[in-house]
Amino acid sequence: MALSFSSPEIAERVREWTSEAYDKETRAEIQALVDAGNVAELEDRFYRTLEFGTGGLRGVLGAGTNRMNPTVVARATQGLANYVRAHAEKPGPLRAAIAHDCRNFSREFAETVAGVLAANDIIVHVSPELRPTPYLSFAVRRLECHIGIVVTASHNPKEYNGYKVYWDDGSQVVPPHDKGIVAEVNKISSNDQVQRLDFQQAIARGLVHVMDEEMDHAYLEAVAQQCLDREAIRSNPVKIVYTPLHGAGGTLCPQALRQWGFTDVYPEEEQMRPDGAFPTAASPNPEEGKALERAIALAGKVGAELVLATDPDADRLGIAVRHEGEYRLMTGNQLGALMCDYLLARRRELGTLPAKPAVCTTIVTTPLFPEVAAHHGARCPLVLTGFKWIAKAARDLAAEDAAIEFLYGTEESYGYLIGRHAMDKDGIVASCVTAEMAAWCKGRGKTLVDYLEELYLRHEPRIEWQKSVTMPGREGGEKIRGIMRVLQDAPPREIAGLKVTRRTRVDTGEVFDGQTGAVVGRLDLPSSNVVTFDLEDGSRAIGRPSGTEPKIKFYFFLAGPKQKDIAGVRAALAALEKRRPEFEKAFLTAIGC
């Protein structure tokens, strides 16, 4: 019998995708859902076209307009090609670089992208196999490309894939190019609008070039240039366990560590094998402690002092540190603040700190970071969530004053960039710097945990954490929008018995008195769907919907009073940890989540 859908557009899309215009496998996948009468699944697959956001594509794999598949990838790439042809800013023949991670269909999607770009007379340089996202950013800069694309869904579950778009300086696109690309992509609604070349045919015509080992060597050499203290590494050897979680980091991170001087590195062998199903990883996301379980177990066996884990495209880093006989996980906020202090303090001690140093972080990252930067006299602009804004801040600082030198950028979601060899977060260089910090600490008879406690002693104890609530499908999207309306228009004035002193709507740029609701200031940031709440004791809570996933994210910050000694720091941290469940629950209850 005929199926009944919520709109004629969905019915027409289902009919189209079961027609001879699509390959046999695609038709069979959709027809099986039709035969099973699975209207709910068909609605979800066709109620919209997978959104090409300001950073690119990301979605669940499968046939349908709201899924990641060769058709959606090819159409999006045609829109991107149309935009680049009209708006490229560098002279010469148009050039693009492409890389991909370990995910299912990543290589196929990369070759699809290459074939579409080549058919549009864009010369393409593609990685020989999976490579880290920062390698792609580096390649864009080294090859002087007009654009770059990396096929990845970053740290998302195995069901996902996607791709991110980079502009000619190796950073992800920002206004006006992001919205311009989206507009061109939205114009492509038919396969007839897409120009294509077979990947091997494009190679034969000289339009697609496969990058070789020279690019690997160049990237590794650029990473090695960020090493500050080889003597500390030589004098204080650190035993390390590394896992790429079945991802792209395994292609370059072990070599990078060796090049820095770390010779006692134990790879988690099973997870060194690229696999988009992540068969031995409890999670492909190093933000989650369970992702490091196998590596920590190996560390216990071999007596390693440090565990390093990069995500599938190796732009994020999670770590565990052996401290007082146990392995302690560190958050992105904690490691980010430590790196800031280390890079600025050690460069000053070594005489390599520039006269006008600059670092950068986001509005959802720990307030400890700008405090550390101020302590060392470094500029520290705060930007929107996303590394593209950190890259833009680095460009803006250079344009403002050529003497300003950008040294480091970070965000709480385990992303770090040291130096300017790439213009996106780089889990490879972050692994090396973290290992160097561990060696330096070892030379002082300390661990990275001791170093963090010293930082809390100098400033104040803090704990920060994040909670993500997934709400998939059309109904989930409505729930997320409803929660954001509460945050924006009907916000609480009190959370966990504490008065809200200030509320900020980043979408409108307005800063409100938390009690009266009066506008008391304005932000100098681009519009973004984020609302922050500052409380009378210095605590903070932030809510924002994800731009790439069906979830809403919350960020929580608790700060304690300044302490006189390490014992006081530890006691204050324990007290803050006890407050954590109550604070989170009170905020979520107050906003109806």
Number of C-alpha atoms within 10 A of each C-alpha: 6 7 10 11 16 11 10 10 13 20 17 12 18 23 14 13 21 20 14 9 11 14 11 11 11 18 20 15 15 22 17 12 15 19 11 9 15 13 15 12 14 21 20 17 23 21 21 16 14 20 20 23 16 21 21 24 23 26 21 20 18 18 22 26 22 22 26 24 21 20 20 24 22 24 24 27 27 25 22 22 27 15 18 21 14 8 13 18 12 12 8 10 11 22 25 26 30 30 30 31 31 29 28 17 20 23 19 15 25 26 23 21 30 32 26 26 28 28 20 19 14 22 22 27 23 26 25 15 17 25 26 30 32 27 29 28 32 25 29 28 22 16 14 19 25 27 28 29 27 32 31 28 26 26 22 20 16 18 15 21 29 27 25 21 23 28 23 21 22 31 27 27 25 17 10 9 17 19 16 17 27 20 15 18 22 14 13 18 15 10 15 9 13 18 17 19 19 15 21 13 13 22 17 11 11 12 23 25 18 13 18 13 10 9 17 18 14 15 22 21 15 18 25 19 12 19 17 19 17 15 12 18 22 15 12 18 20 22 20 23 26 29 31 33 37 29 29 28 30 28 19 19 25 21 17 22 25 14 16 25 21 23 16 14 17 18 20 22 14 15 21 18 19 22 19 22 15 20 16 15 20 15 21 28 24 26 25 14 18 15 22 28 16 18 30 32 16 19 25 16 9 13 15 22 25 27 29 27 29 35 29 34 32 31 26 28 28 28 27 25 23 20 15 9 10 12 19 18 20 19 22 26 23 23 25 28 24 21 21 23 21 20 19 24 16 16 15 14 9 10 9 11 16 16 12 14 19 23 27 27 28 23 17 26 26 26 18 21 25 22 17 22 20 12 14 15 14 24 18 22 16 18 23 19 19 19 24 21 22 28 26 17 22 24 14 11 18 15 11 10 10 9 13 18 21 24 21 24 27 29 27 25 20 27 24 28 29 26 18 18 23 26 28 30 30 29 30 31 29 28 26 25 24 20 26 28 24 26 29 25 18 19 15 11 9 14 21 26 22 14 18 18 19 16 19 21 20 16 16 20 26 22 20 23 18 17 12 15 14 16 16 15 15 13 9 15 16 13 16 22 13 15 19 21 13 15 24 20 9 11 18 18 20 18 23 15 10 15 17 23 19 22 28 25 21 23 15 17 18 17 20 19 17 23 14 10 14 12 14 13 11 14 14 9 13 13 13 15 15 25 23 23 26 21 22 13 14 14 19 23 25 21 24 23 22 17 15 18 15 18 19 23 16 23 20 23 23 22 19 18 15 16 18 11 13 14 12 15 24 16 13 21 21 13 12 20 15 11 13 16 10 12 21 20 13 14 20 15 13 16 17 10 14
